[in-house]
Amino acid sequence: MATVTSNGLLMLTNGTNQLKGHAFFPAPLQFHRAPNNTAMQSFSTAFVIGIIGAFEDQGSLAAAAGSGRAA
């Protein structure tokens, strides 16, 4: 039931209790500059996860982001 909202967020469930959702990108991501090149392209990403509880005073949020430096 995964959908993309009008503001670009990926919504995995529709609010139904105990519903699980998942999403996969349909094609491999290319990280090399050219097919025979071993150099990797630089990229960054961030994930934000919100969990809304059954009661309005319950919920959870998690976020992960890189340091911005190459390893």
mmCIF file as Biopython writes it, N, C-alpha, C and O atoms, coordinates in Angstrom:
data_model
#
loop_
_atom_site.group_PDB
_atom_site.id
_atom_site.type_symbol
_atom_site.label_atom_id
_atom_site.label_alt_id
_atom_site.label_comp_id
_atom_site.label_asym_id
_atom_site.label_entity_id
_atom_site.label_seq_id
_atom_site.pdbx_PDB_ins_code
_atom_site.Cartn_x
_atom_site.Cartn_y
_atom_site.Cartn_z
_atom_site.occupancy
_atom_site.B_iso_or_equiv
_atom_site.auth_seq_id
_atom_site.auth_asym_id
_atom_site.pdbx_PDB_model_num
ATOM 1   N N  . MET A ? 1  ? 0.823  -1.186 0.000   1.0 0.0 1  A 1 
ATOM 2   C CA . MET A ? 1  ? 0.000  0.000  0.000   1.0 0.0 1  A 1 
ATOM 3   C C  . MET A ? 1  ? 0.862  1.241  0.000   1.0 0.0 1  A 1 
ATOM 4   O O  . MET A ? 1  ? 0.356  2.325  0.290   1.0 0.0 1  A 1 
ATOM 5   N N  . ALA A ? 2  ? 2.115  1.134  -0.306  1.0 0.0 2  A 1 
ATOM 6   C CA . ALA A ? 2  ? 3.029  2.283  -0.311  1.0 0.0 2  A 1 
ATOM 7   C C  . ALA A ? 2  ? 2.605  3.290  -1.375  1.0 0.0 2  A 1 
ATOM 8   O O  . ALA A ? 2  ? 2.296  2.922  -2.509  1.0 0.0 2  A 1 
ATOM 9   N N  . THR A ? 3  ? 2.596  4.568  -0.993  1.0 0.0 3  A 1 
ATOM 10  C CA . THR A ? 3  ? 2.271  5.644  -1.919  1.0 0.0 3  A 1 
ATOM 11  C C  . THR A ? 3  ? 3.202  6.829  -1.661  1.0 0.0 3  A 1 
ATOM 12  O O  . THR A ? 3  ? 3.794  6.941  -0.588  1.0 0.0 3  A 1 
ATOM 13  N N  . VAL A ? 4  ? 3.325  7.700  -2.644  1.0 0.0 4  A 1 
ATOM 14  C CA . VAL A ? 4  ? 4.077  8.940  -2.480  1.0 0.0 4  A 1 
ATOM 15  C C  . VAL A ? 4  ? 3.057  10.052 -2.277  1.0 0.0 4  A 1 
ATOM 16  O O  . VAL A ? 4  ? 2.154  10.227 -3.095  1.0 0.0 4  A 1 
ATOM 17  N N  . THR A ? 5  ? 3.201  10.806 -1.187  1.0 0.0 5  A 1 
ATOM 18  C CA . THR A ? 5  ? 2.257  11.875 -0.878  1.0 0.0 5  A 1 
ATOM 19  C C  . THR A ? 5  ? 2.493  13.077 -1.787  1.0 0.0 5  A 1 
ATOM 20  O O  . THR A ? 5  ? 3.493  13.129 -2.502  1.0 0.0 5  A 1 
ATOM 21  N N  . SER A ? 6  ? 1.579  14.036 -1.761  1.0 0.0 6  A 1 
ATOM 22  C CA . SER A ? 6  ? 1.684  15.216 -2.625  1.0 0.0 6  A 1 
ATOM 23  C C  . SER A ? 6  ? 2.914  16.067 -2.310  1.0 0.0 6  A 1 
ATOM 24  O O  . SER A ? 6  ? 3.375  16.820 -3.167  1.0 0.0 6  A 1 
ATOM 25  N N  . ASN A ? 7  ? 3.455  15.957 -1.081  1.0 0.0 7  A 1 
ATOM 26  C CA . ASN A ? 7  ? 4.668  16.717 -0.738  1.0 0.0 7  A 1 
ATOM 27  C C  . ASN A ? 7  ? 5.935  15.876 -0.862  1.0 0.0 7  A 1 
ATOM 28  O O  . ASN A ? 7  ? 6.989  16.276 -0.367  1.0 0.0 7  A 1 
ATOM 29  N N  . GLY A ? 8  ? 5.846  14.703 -1.525  1.0 0.0 8  A 1 
ATOM 30  C CA . GLY A ? 8  ? 7.024  13.916 -1.849  1.0 0.0 8  A 1 
ATOM 31  C C  . GLY A ? 8  ? 7.457  12.895 -0.819  1.0 0.0 8  A 1 
ATOM 32  O O  . GLY A ? 8  ? 8.509  12.276 -0.981  1.0 0.0 8  A 1 
ATOM 33  N N  . LEU A ? 9  ? 6.678  12.697 0.242   1.0 0.0 9  A 1 
ATOM 34  C CA . LEU A ? 9  ? 7.039  11.701 1.253   1.0 0.0 9  A 1 
ATOM 35  C C  . LEU A ? 9  ? 6.542  10.322 0.847   1.0 0.0 9  A 1 
ATOM 36  O O  . LEU A ? 9  ? 5.492  10.195 0.217   1.0 0.0 9  A 1 
ATOM 37  N N  . LEU A ? 10 ? 7.288  9.305  1.203   1.0 0.0 10 A 1 
ATOM 38  C CA . LEU A ? 10 ? 6.877  7.930  0.953   1.0 0.0 10 A 1 
ATOM 39  C C  . LEU A ? 10 ? 6.065  7.456  2.148   1.0 0.0 10 A 1 
ATOM 40  O O  . LEU A ? 10 ? 6.603  7.349  3.250   1.0 0.0 10 A 1 
ATOM 41  N N  . MET A ? 11 ? 4.783  7.169  1.954   1.0 0.0 11 A 1 
ATOM 42  C CA . MET A ? 11 ? 3.903  6.705  3.020   1.0 0.0 11 A 1 
ATOM 43  C C  . MET A ? 11 ? 3.700  5.203  2.841   1.0 0.0 11 A 1 
ATOM 44  O O  . MET A ? 11 ? 3.180  4.759  1.818   1.0 0.0 11 A 1 
ATOM 45  N N  . LEU A ? 12 ? 4.113  4.422  3.843   1.0 0.0 12 A 1 
ATOM 46  C CA . LEU A ? 12 ? 4.082  2.969  3.722   1.0 0.0 12 A 1 
ATOM 47  C C  . LEU A ? 12 ? 2.784  2.341  4.199   1.0 0.0 12 A 1 
ATOM 48  O O  . LEU A ? 12 ? 2.472  1.220  3.798   1.0 0.0 12 A 1 
ATOM 49  N N  . THR A ? 13 ? 2.019  3.021  5.037   1.0 0.0 13 A 1 
ATOM 50  C CA . THR A ? 13 ? 0.743  2.484  5.523   1.0 0.0 13 A 1 
ATOM 51  C C  . THR A ? 13 ? -0.320 3.566  5.458   1.0 0.0 13 A 1 
ATOM 52  O O  . THR A ? 13 ? -0.018 4.730  5.196   1.0 0.0 13 A 1 
ATOM 53  N N  . ASN A ? 14 ? -1.562 3.177  5.698   1.0 0.0 14 A 1 
ATOM 54  C CA . ASN A ? 14 ? -2.669 4.135  5.618   1.0 0.0 14 A 1 
ATOM 55  C C  . ASN A ? 14 ? -3.326 4.397  6.968   1.0 0.0 14 A 1 
ATOM 56  O O  . ASN A ? 14 ? -4.443 4.913  7.008   1.0 0.0 14 A 1 
ATOM 57  N N  . GLY A ? 15 ? -2.674 4.063  8.062   1.0 0.0 15 A 1 
ATOM 58  C CA . GLY A ? 15 ? -3.232 4.299  9.387   1.0 0.0 15 A 1 
ATOM 59  C C  . GLY A ? 15 ? -3.965 3.111  9.975   1.0 0.0 15 A 1 
ATOM 60  O O  . GLY A ? 15 ? -4.395 3.175  11.127  1.0 0.0 15 A 1 
ATOM 61  N N  . THR A ? 16 ? -4.123 2.030  9.227   1.0 0.0 16 A 1 
ATOM 62  C CA . THR A ? 16 ? -4.753 0.828  9.757   1.0 0.0 16 A 1 
ATOM 63  C C  . THR A ? 16 ? -3.860 0.236  10.838  1.0 0.0 16 A 1 
ATOM 64  O O  . THR A ? 16 ? -2.647 0.131  10.652  1.0 0.0 16 A 1 
ATOM 65  N N  . ASN A ? 17 ? -4.451 -0.153 11.975  1.0 0.0 17 A 1 
ATOM 66  C CA . ASN A ? 17 ? -3.669 -0.714 13.080  1.0 0.0 17 A 1 
ATOM 67  C C  . ASN A ? 17 ? -2.884 -1.948 12.650  1.0 0.0 17 A 1 
ATOM 68  O O  . ASN A ? 17 ? -3.402 -2.813 11.943  1.0 0.0 17 A 1 
ATOM 69  N N  . GLN A ? 18 ? -1.651 -2.016 13.077  1.0 0.0 18 A 1 
ATOM 70  C CA . GLN A ? 18 ? -0.741 -3.146 12.874  1.0 0.0 18 A 1 
ATOM 71  C C  . GLN A ? 18 ? -0.513 -3.485 11.401  1.0 0.0 18 A 1 
ATOM 72  O O  . GLN A ? 18 ? -0.211 -4.632 11.073  1.0 0.0 18 A 1 
ATOM 73  N N  . LEU A ? 19 ? -0.653 -2.514 10.525  1.0 0.0 19 A 1 
ATOM 74  C CA . LEU A ? 19 ? -0.380 -2.716 9.109   1.0 0.0 19 A 1 
ATOM 75  C C  . LEU A ? 19 ? 1.100  -2.483 8.851   1.0 0.0 19 A 1 
ATOM 76  O O  . LEU A ? 19 ? 1.663  -1.506 9.346   1.0 0.0 19 A 1 
ATOM 77  N N  . LYS A ? 20 ? 1.735  -3.352 8.092   1.0 0.0 20 A 1 
ATOM 78  C CA . LYS A ? 20 ? 3.147  -3.207 7.746   1.0 0.0 20 A 1 
ATOM 79  C C  . LYS A ? 20 ? 3.249  -2.818 6.276   1.0 0.0 20 A 1 
ATOM 80  O O  . LYS A ? 20 ? 2.444  -3.254 5.454   1.0 0.0 20 A 1 
ATOM 81  N N  . GLY A ? 21 ? 4.237  -2.000 5.954   1.0 0.0 21 A 1 
ATOM 82  C CA . GLY A ? 21 ? 4.431  -1.603 4.571   1.0 0.0 21 A 1 
ATOM 83  C C  . GLY A ? 21 ? 5.900  -1.634 4.199   1.0 0.0 21 A 1 
ATOM 84  O O  . GLY A ? 21 ? 6.764  -1.597 5.075   1.0 0.0 21 A 1 
ATOM 85  N N  . HIS A ? 22 ? 6.191  -1.703 2.907   1.0 0.0 22 A 1 
ATOM 86  C CA . HIS A ? 22 ? 7.569  -1.668 2.431   1.0 0.0 22 A 1 
ATOM 87  C C  . HIS A ? 22 ? 7.583  -1.100 1.013   1.0 0.0 22 A 1 
ATOM 88  O O  . HIS A ? 22 ? 6.559  -1.066 0.331   1.0 0.0 22 A 1 
ATOM 89  N N  . ALA A ? 23 ? 8.754  -0.660 0.591   1.0 0.0 23 A 1 
ATOM 90  C CA . ALA A ? 23 ? 8.909  -0.129 -0.761  1.0 0.0 23 A 1 
ATOM 91  C C  . ALA A ? 23 ? 10.325 -0.407 -1.234  1.0 0.0 23 A 1 
ATOM 92  O O  . ALA A ? 23 ? 11.275 -0.332 -0.455  1.0 0.0 23 A 1 
ATOM 93  N N  . PHE A ? 24 ? 10.462 -0.727 -2.505  1.0 0.0 24 A 1 
ATOM 94  C CA . PHE A ? 24 ? 11.762 -0.959 -3.124  1.0 0.0 24 A 1 
ATOM 95  C C  . PHE A ? 24 ? 11.830 -0.148 -4.408  1.0 0.0 24 A 1 
ATOM 96  O O  . PHE A ? 24 ? 10.846 -0.058 -5.143  1.0 0.0 24 A 1 
ATOM 97  N N  . PHE A ? 25 ? 12.990 0.443  -4.680  1.0 0.0 25 A 1 
ATOM 98  C CA . PHE A ? 25 ? 13.188 1.152  -5.941  1.0 0.0 25 A 1 
ATOM 99  C C  . PHE A ? 25 ? 13.272 0.104  -7.045  1.0 0.0 25 A 1 
ATOM 100 O O  . PHE A ? 25 ? 13.961 -0.900 -6.865  1.0 0.0 25 A 1 
ATOM 101 N N  . PRO A ? 26 ? 12.598 0.295  -8.182  1.0 0.0 26 A 1 
ATOM 102 C CA . PRO A ? 26 ? 12.488 -0.763 -9.186  1.0 0.0 26 A 1 
ATOM 103 C C  . PRO A ? 26 ? 13.734 -1.030 -10.031 1.0 0.0 26 A 1 
ATOM 104 O O  . PRO A ? 26 ? 13.751 -1.993 -10.798 1.0 0.0 26 A 1 
ATOM 105 N N  . ALA A ? 27 ? 14.767 -0.209 -9.913  1.0 0.0 27 A 1 
ATOM 106 C CA . ALA A ? 27 ? 15.961 -0.406 -10.739 1.0 0.0 27 A 1 
ATOM 107 C C  . ALA A ? 27 ? 17.207 -0.220 -9.883  1.0 0.0 27 A 1 
ATOM 108 O O  . ALA A ? 27 ? 17.174 0.526  -8.905  1.0 0.0 27 A 1 
ATOM 109 N N  . PRO A ? 28 ? 18.313 -0.892 -10.237 1.0 0.0 28 A 1 
ATOM 110 C CA . PRO A ? 28 ? 19.560 -0.709 -9.478  1.0 0.0 28 A 1 
ATOM 111 C C  . PRO A ? 28 ? 20.060 0.731  -9.575  1.0 0.0 28 A 1 
ATOM 112 O O  . PRO A ? 28 ? 19.908 1.377  -10.612 1.0 0.0 28 A 1 
ATOM 113 N N  . LEU A ? 29 ? 20.646 1.223  -8.511  1.0 0.0 29 A 1 
ATOM 114 C CA . LEU A ? 29 ? 21.259 2.553  -8.524  1.0 0.0 29 A 1 
ATOM 115 C C  . LEU A ? 29 ? 22.690 2.424  -9.029  1.0 0.0 29 A 1 
ATOM 116 O O  . LEU A ? 29 ? 23.435 1.560  -8.566  1.0 0.0 29 A 1 
ATOM 117 N N  . GLN A ? 30 ? 23.078 3.270  -9.967  1.0 0.0 30 A 1 
ATOM 118 C CA . GLN A ? 30 ? 24.414 3.231  -10.548 1.0 0.0 30 A 1 
ATOM 119 C C  . GLN A ? 30 ? 25.323 4.192  -9.791  1.0 0.0 30 A 1 
ATOM 120 O O  . GLN A ? 30 ? 25.035 5.387  -9.729  1.0 0.0 30 A 1 
ATOM 121 N N  . PHE A ? 31 ? 26.410 3.694  -9.216  1.0 0.0 31 A 1 
ATOM 122 C CA . PHE A ? 31 ? 27.322 4.521  -8.442  1.0 0.0 31 A 1 
ATOM 123 C C  . PHE A ? 31 ? 28.663 4.741  -9.135  1.0 0.0 31 A 1 
ATOM 124 O O  . PHE A ? 31 ? 29.458 5.556  -8.668  1.0 0.0 31 A 1 
ATOM 125 N N  . HIS A ? 32 ? 28.937 4.040  -10.232 1.0 0.0 32 A 1 
ATOM 126 C CA . HIS A ? 32 ? 30.190 4.242  -10.962 1.0 0.0 32 A 1 
ATOM 127 C C  . HIS A ? 32 ? 29.987 5.297  -12.040 1.0 0.0 32 A 1 
ATOM 128 O O  . HIS A ? 32 ? 28.905 5.403  -12.616 1.0 0.0 32 A 1 
ATOM 129 N N  . ARG A ? 33 ? 31.027 6.074  -12.309 1.0 0.0 33 A 1 
ATOM 130 C CA . ARG A ? 33 ? 30.946 7.141  -13.307 1.0 0.0 33 A 1 
ATOM 131 C C  . ARG A ? 33 ? 30.788 6.577  -14.725 1.0 0.0 33 A 1 
ATOM 132 O O  . ARG A ? 33 ? 30.059 7.147  -15.538 1.0 0.0 33 A 1 
ATOM 133 N N  . ALA A ? 34 ? 31.452 5.487  -15.019 1.0 0.0 34 A 1 
ATOM 134 C CA . ALA A ? 34 ? 31.377 4.847  -16.327 1.0 0.0 34 A 1 
ATOM 135 C C  . ALA A ? 34 ? 31.401 3.335  -16.106 1.0 0.0 34 A 1 
ATOM 136 O O  . ALA A ? 34 ? 31.862 2.882  -15.058 1.0 0.0 34 A 1 
ATOM 137 N N  . PRO A ? 35 ? 30.920 2.548  -17.060 1.0 0.0 35 A 1 
ATOM 138 C CA . PRO A ? 35 ? 30.849 1.095  -16.857 1.0 0.0 35 A 1 
ATOM 139 C C  . PRO A ? 35 ? 32.180 0.437  -16.482 1.0 0.0 35 A 1 
ATOM 140 O O  . PRO A ? 35 ? 32.179 -0.508 -15.692 1.0 0.0 35 A 1 
ATOM 141 N N  . ASN A ? 36 ? 33.317 0.903  -17.022 1.0 0.0 36 A 1 
ATOM 142 C CA . ASN A ? 36 ? 34.610 0.272  -16.731 1.0 0.0 36 A 1 
ATOM 143 C C  . ASN A ? 36 ? 35.429 1.034  -15.696 1.0 0.0 36 A 1 
ATOM 144 O O  . ASN A ? 36 ? 36.584 0.686  -15.453 1.0 0.0 36 A 1 
ATOM 145 N N  . ASN A ? 37 ? 34.866 2.048  -15.094 1.0 0.0 37 A 1 
ATOM 146 C CA . ASN A ? 37 ? 35.583 2.876  -14.132 1.0 0.0 37 A 1 
ATOM 147 C C  . ASN A ? 37 ? 35.338 2.339  -12.725 1.0 0.0 37 A 1 
ATOM 148 O O  . ASN A ? 37 ? 34.210 1.986  -12.381 1.0 0.0 37 A 1 
ATOM 149 N N  . THR A ? 38 ? 36.382 2.276  -11.918 1.0 0.0 38 A 1 
ATOM 150 C CA . THR A ? 38 ? 36.228 1.779  -10.551 1.0 0.0 38 A 1 
ATOM 151 C C  . THR A ? 38 ? 35.956 2.903  -9.558  1.0 0.0 38 A 1 
ATOM 152 O O  . THR A ? 38 ? 35.677 2.636  -8.389  1.0 0.0 38 A 1 
ATOM 153 N N  . ALA A ? 39 ? 36.032 4.160  -10.003 1.0 0.0 39 A 1 
ATOM 154 C CA . ALA A ? 39 ? 35.766 5.288  -9.101  1.0 0.0 39 A 1 
ATOM 155 C C  . ALA A ? 39 ? 34.270 5.377  -8.811  1.0 0.0 39 A 1 
ATOM 156 O O  . ALA A ? 39 ? 33.441 5.246  -9.712  1.0 0.0 39 A 1 
ATOM 157 N N  . MET A ? 40 ? 33.946 5.598  -7.563  1.0 0.0 40 A 1 
ATOM 158 C CA . MET A ? 40 ? 32.547 5.712  -7.161  1.0 0.0 40 A 1 
ATOM 159 C C  . MET A ? 40 ? 32.127 7.176  -7.150  1.0 0.0 40 A 1 
ATOM 160 O O  . MET A ? 40 ? 32.928 8.052  -6.822  1.0 0.0 40 A 1 
ATOM 161 N N  . GLN A ? 41 ? 30.888 7.441  -7.504  1.0 0.0 41 A 1 
ATOM 162 C CA . GLN A ? 41 ? 30.348 8.783  -7.387  1.0 0.0 41 A 1 
ATOM 163 C C  . GLN A ? 41 ? 29.968 9.031  -5.935  1.0 0.0 41 A 1 
ATOM 164 O O  . GLN A ? 41 ? 29.548 8.115  -5.227  1.0 0.0 41 A 1 
ATOM 165 N N  . SER A ? 42 ? 30.115 10.254 -5.504  1.0 0.0 42 A 1 
ATOM 166 C CA . SER A ? 42 ? 29.734 10.636 -4.155  1.0 0.0 42 A 1 
ATOM 167 C C  . SER A ? 42 ? 28.224 10.854 -4.096  1.0 0.0 42 A 1 
ATOM 168 O O  . SER A ? 42 ? 27.630 11.363 -5.047  1.0 0.0 42 A 1 
ATOM 169 N N  . PHE A ? 43 ? 27.612 10.474 -2.995  1.0 0.0 43 A 1 
ATOM 170 C CA . PHE A ? 43 ? 26.189 10.720 -2.810  1.0 0.0 43 A 1 
ATOM 171 C C  . PHE A ? 43 ? 25.896 10.814 -1.320  1.0 0.0 43 A 1 
ATOM 172 O O  . PHE A ? 43 ? 26.703 10.396 -0.490  1.0 0.0 43 A 1 
ATOM 173 N N  . SER A ? 44 ? 24.758 11.355 -0.998  1.0 0.0 44 A 1 
ATOM 174 C CA . SER A ? 44 ? 24.323 11.402 0.399   1.0 0.0 44 A 1 
ATOM 175 C C  . SER A ? 44 ? 22.827 11.155 0.453   1.0 0.0 44 A 1 
ATOM 176 O O  . SER A ? 44 ? 22.117 11.354 -0.532  1.0 0.0 44 A 1 
ATOM 177 N N  . THR A ? 45 ? 22.360 10.725 1.596   1.0 0.0 45 A 1 
ATOM 178 C CA . THR A ? 45 ? 20.938 10.466 1.785   1.0 0.0 45 A 1 
ATOM 179 C C  . THR A ? 45 ? 20.579 10.654 3.245   1.0 0.0 45 A 1 
ATOM 180 O O  . THR A ? 45 ? 21.458 10.666 4.107   1.0 0.0 45 A 1 
ATOM 181 N N  . ALA A ? 46 ? 19.334 10.797 3.520   1.0 0.0 46 A 1 
ATOM 182 C CA . ALA A ? 46 ? 18.837 10.904 4.896   1.0 0.0 46 A 1 
ATOM 183 C C  . ALA A ? 46 ? 17.517 10.155 4.984   1.0 0.0 46 A 1 
ATOM 184 O O  . ALA A ? 46 ? 16.740 10.141 4.029   1.0 0.0 46 A 1 
ATOM 185 N N  . PHE A ? 47 ? 17.266 9.544  6.108   1.0 0.0 47 A 1 
ATOM 186 C CA . PHE A ? 47 ? 16.024 8.824  6.357   1.0 0.0 47 A 1 
ATOM 187 C C  . PHE A ? 47 ? 15.354 9.411  7.592   1.0 0.0 47 A 1 
ATOM 188 O O  . PHE A ? 47 ? 16.012 9.653  8.604   1.0 0.0 47 A 1 
ATOM 189 N N  . VAL A ? 48 ? 14.069 9.636  7.510   1.0 0.0 48 A 1 
ATOM 190 C CA . VAL A ? 48 ? 13.280 10.065 8.661   1.0 0.0 48 A 1 
ATOM 191 C C  . VAL A ? 48 ? 12.091 9.127  8.750   1.0 0.0 48 A 1 
ATOM 192 O O  . VAL A ? 48 ? 11.375 8.925  7.769   1.0 0.0 48 A 1 
ATOM 193 N N  . ILE A ? 49 ? 11.882 8.557  9.923   1.0 0.0 49 A 1 
ATOM 194 C CA . ILE A ? 49 ? 10.811 7.589  10.132  1.0 0.0 49 A 1 
ATOM 195 C C  . ILE A ? 49 ? 9.914  8.110  11.241  1.0 0.0 49 A 1 
ATOM 196 O O  . ILE A ? 49 ? 10.400 8.438  12.324  1.0 0.0 49 A 1 
ATOM 197 N N  . GLY A ? 50 ? 8.626  8.190  10.994  1.0 0.0 50 A 1 
ATOM 198 C CA . GLY A ? 50 ? 7.672  8.602  12.019  1.0 0.0 50 A 1 
ATOM 199 C C  . GLY A ? 50 ? 6.699  7.473  12.303  1.0 0.0 50 A 1 
ATOM 200 O O  . GLY A ? 50 ? 6.162  6.865  11.377  1.0 0.0 50 A 1 
ATOM 201 N N  . ILE A ? 51 ? 6.473  7.193  13.562  1.0 0.0 51 A 1 
ATOM 202 C CA . ILE A ? 51 ? 5.517  6.166  13.971  1.0 0.0 51 A 1 
ATOM 203 C C  . ILE A ? 51 ? 4.454  6.859  14.815  1.0 0.0 51 A 1 
ATOM 204 O O  . ILE A ? 51 ? 4.764  7.454  15.847  1.0 0.0 51 A 1 
ATOM 205 N N  . ILE A ? 52 ? 3.215  6.780  14.380  1.0 0.0 52 A 1 
ATOM 206 C CA . ILE A ? 52 ? 2.116  7.419  15.095  1.0 0.0 52 A 1 
ATOM 207 C C  . ILE A ? 52 ? 1.378  6.350  15.875  1.0 0.0 52 A 1 
ATOM 208 O O  . ILE A ? 52 ? 0.909  5.368  15.300  1.0 0.0 52 A 1 
ATOM 209 N N  . GLY A ? 53 ? 1.271  6.535  17.185  1.0 0.0 53 A 1 
ATOM 210 C CA . GLY A ? 53 ? 0.616  5.565  18.052  1.0 0.0 53 A 1 
ATOM 211 C C  . GLY A ? 53 ? -0.900 5.629  17.967  1.0 0.0 53 A 1 
ATOM 212 O O  . GLY A ? 53 ? -1.461 6.518  17.325  1.0 0.0 53 A 1 
ATOM 213 N N  . ALA A ? 54 ? -1.558 4.676  18.621  1.0 0.0 54 A 1 
ATOM 214 C CA . ALA A ? 54 ? -3.015 4.612  18.628  1.0 0.0 54 A 1 
ATOM 215 C C  . ALA A ? 54 ? -3.620 5.763  19.427  1.0 0.0 54 A 1 
ATOM 216 O O  . ALA A ? 54 ? -4.772 6.132  19.198  1.0 0.0 54 A 1 
ATOM 217 N N  . PHE A ? 55 ? -2.868 6.329  20.350  1.0 0.0 55 A 1 
ATOM 218 C CA . PHE A ? 55 ? -3.348 7.435  21.173  1.0 0.0 55 A 1 
ATOM 219 C C  . PHE A ? 55 ? -2.565 8.688  20.814  1.0 0.0 55 A 1 
ATOM 220 O O  . PHE A ? 55 ? -1.383 8.599  20.483  1.0 0.0 55 A 1 
ATOM 221 N N  . GLU A ? 56 ? -3.195 9.845  20.873  1.0 0.0 56 A 1 
ATOM 222 C CA . GLU A ? 56 ? -2.562 11.070 20.392  1.0 0.0 56 A 1 
ATOM 223 C C  . GLU A ? 56 ? -1.321 11.470 21.167  1.0 0.0 56 A 1 
ATOM 224 O O  . GLU A ? 56 ? -0.512 12.234 20.642  1.0 0.0 56 A 1 
ATOM 225 N N  . ASP A ? 57 ? -1.129 10.989 22.398  1.0 0.0 57 A 1 
ATOM 226 C CA . ASP A ? 57 ? 0.062  11.349 23.167  1.0 0.0 57 A 1 
ATOM 227 C C  . ASP A ? 57 ? 1.181  10.320 23.026  1.0 0.0 57 A 1 
ATOM 228 O O  . ASP A ? 57 ? 2.180  10.398 23.741  1.0 0.0 57 A 1 
ATOM 229 N N  . GLN A ? 58 ? 1.031  9.359  22.118  1.0 0.0 58 A 1 
ATOM 230 C CA . GLN A ? 58 ? 2.062  8.352  21.885  1.0 0.0 58 A 1 
ATOM 231 C C  . GLN A ? 58 ? 2.558  8.456  20.449  1.0 0.0 58 A 1 
ATOM 232 O O  . GLN A ? 58 ? 1.818  8.852  19.549  1.0 0.0 58 A 1 
ATOM 233 N N  . GLY A ? 59 ? 3.810  8.097  20.251  1.0 0.0 59 A 1 
ATOM 234 C CA . GLY A ? 59 ? 4.386  8.103  18.910  1.0 0.0 59 A 1 
ATOM 235 C C  . GLY A ? 59 ? 5.887  7.987  19.004  1.0 0.0 59 A 1 
ATOM 236 O O  . GLY A ? 59 ? 6.442  7.912  20.100  1.0 0.0 59 A 1 
ATOM 237 N N  . SER A ? 60 ? 6.545  7.972  17.873  1.0 0.0 60 A 1 
ATOM 238 C CA . SER A ? 60 ? 7.989  7.828  17.840  1.0 0.0 60 A 1 
ATOM 239 C C  . SER A ? 60 ? 8.504  8.445  16.547  1.0 0.0 60 A 1 
ATOM 240 O O  . SER A ? 60 ? 7.777  8.547  15.559  1.0 0.0 60 A 1 
ATOM 241 N N  . LEU A ? 61 ? 9.748  8.849  16.568  1.0 0.0 61 A 1 
ATOM 242 C CA . LEU A ? 61 ? 10.390 9.401  15.380  1.0 0.0 61 A 1 
ATOM 243 C C  . LEU A ? 61 ? 11.850 8.992  15.395  1.0 0.0 61 A 1 
ATOM 244 O O  . LEU A ? 61 ? 12.487 9.020  16.448  1.0 0.0 61 A 1 
ATOM 245 N N  . ALA A ? 62 ? 12.388 8.614  14.252  1.0 0.0 62 A 1 
ATOM 246 C CA . ALA A ? 62 ? 13.803 8.267  14.138  1.0 0.0 62 A 1 
ATOM 247 C C  . ALA A ? 62 ? 14.353 8.962  12.898  1.0 0.0 62 A 1 
ATOM 248 O O  . ALA A ? 62 ? 13.657 9.096  11.891  1.0 0.0 62 A 1 
ATOM 249 N N  . ALA A ? 63 ? 15.580 9.392  12.977  1.0 0.0 63 A 1 
ATOM 250 C CA . ALA A ? 63 ? 16.225 10.034 11.831  1.0 0.0 63 A 1 
ATOM 251 C C  . ALA A ? 63 ? 17.663 9.550  11.738  1.0 0.0 63 A 1 
ATOM 252 O O  . ALA A ? 63 ? 18.310 9.322  12.760  1.0 0.0 63 A 1 
ATOM 253 N N  . ALA A ? 64 ? 18.166 9.391  10.524  1.0 0.0 64 A 1 
ATOM 254 C CA . ALA A ? 64 ? 19.557 8.993  10.301  1.0 0.0 64 A 1 
ATOM 255 C C  . ALA A ? 64 ? 20.118 9.867  9.190   1.0 0.0 64 A 1 
ATOM 256 O O  . ALA A ? 64 ? 19.462 10.082 8.170   1.0 0.0 64 A 1 
ATOM 257 N N  . ALA A ? 65 ? 21.322 10.367 9.386   1.0 0.0 65 A 1 
ATOM 258 C CA . ALA A ? 65 ? 21.969 11.193 8.366   1.0 0.0 65 A 1 
ATOM 259 C C  . ALA A ? 65 ? 23.474 10.997 8.452   1.0 0.0 65 A 1 
ATOM 260 O O  . ALA A ? 65 ? 24.016 10.786 9.537   1.0 0.0 65 A 1 
ATOM 261 N N  . GLY A ? 66 ? 24.137 11.064 7.329   1.0 0.0 66 A 1 
ATOM 262 C CA . GLY A ? 66 ? 25.586 10.913 7.288   1.0 0.0 66 A 1 
ATOM 263 C C  . GLY A ? 66 ? 26.294 12.147 7.811   1.0 0.0 66 A 1 
ATOM 264 O O  . GLY A ? 66 ? 25.676 13.183 8.052   1.0 0.0 66 A 1 
ATOM 265 N N  . SER A ? 67 ? 27.595 12.018 7.980   1.0 0.0 67 A 1 
ATOM 266 C CA . SER A ? 67 ? 28.393 13.121 8.513   1.0 0.0 67 A 1 
ATOM 267 C C  . SER A ? 67 ? 28.748 14.148 7.443   1.0 0.0 67 A 1 
ATOM 268 O O  . SER A ? 67 ? 29.187 15.251 7.767   1.0 0.0 67 A 1 
ATOM 269 N N  . GLY A ? 68 ? 28.563 13.799 6.181   1.0 0.0 68 A 1 
ATOM 270 C CA . GLY A ? 68 ? 28.944 14.703 5.109   1.0 0.0 68 A 1 
ATOM 271 C C  . GLY A ? 68 ? 30.395 14.549 4.693   1.0 0.0 68 A 1 
ATOM 272 O O  . GLY A ? 68 ? 30.864 15.260 3.804   1.0 0.0 68 A 1 
ATOM 273 N N  . ARG A ? 69 ? 31.113 13.624 5.329   1.0 0.0 69 A 1 
ATOM 274 C CA . ARG A ? 69 ? 32.520 13.370 4.990   1.0 0.0 69 A 1 
ATOM 275 C C  . ARG A ? 69 ? 32.638 11.993 4.352   1.0 0.0 69 A 1 
ATOM 276 O O  . ARG A ? 69 ? 31.912 11.068 4.716   1.0 0.0 69 A 1 
ATOM 277 N N  . ALA A ? 70 ? 33.539 11.865 3.416   1.0 0.0 70 A 1 
ATOM 278 C CA . ALA A ? 70 ? 33.798 10.562 2.804   1.0 0.0 70 A 1 
ATOM 279 C C  . ALA A ? 70 ? 34.538 9.676  3.794   1.0 0.0 70 A 1 
ATOM 280 O O  . ALA A ? 70 ? 35.388 10.146 4.552   1.0 0.0 70 A 1 
ATOM 281 N N  . ALA A ? 71 ? 34.209 8.400  3.780   1.0 0.0 71 A 1 
ATOM 282 C CA . ALA A ? 71 ? 34.861 7.462  4.710   1.0 0.0 71 A 1 
ATOM 283 C C  . ALA A ? 71 ? 36.242 7.098  4.238   1.0 0.0 71 A 1 
ATOM 284 O O  . ALA A ? 71 ? 36.934 6.320  4.896   1.0 0.0 71 A 1 
#
